[in-house]
Amino acid sequence: MPAKKKANTKPLTGAALVKEVCRRIRVARSYWDAHNNRACRGEREKAMALYESLSEAEREKVPQELRVWLRYRSEKYFGDERTPPGGGKR
């Protein structure tokens, strides 16, 4: 039986939130590099949700390389005009 996760009672703020956004983007990138698209999509969505909660000043603290990757993947591969996953099974 897997260990229980601790309930995070306090939401992240400030530097901890920026650090968590960077961590999630890096995890999504590692899943992308490993061609694990489903896991990449989940981590990218979590990273986007956290990233959108950042203020403009906090967004500038996220390294540009990570911001560019997140935006590029979001628009090109996971945008609204793309075919949703799970369809067209052969």
Secondary structure, 3 states (H helix, E strand, C coil): CCCCCCCCCCCCCHHHHHHHHHHHHHHHHHHHHCCCHHHHHHHHHHHHHHHHCCCHHHHCCCCHHHHHHHHHHHHHCCCCCCCCCCCCCC
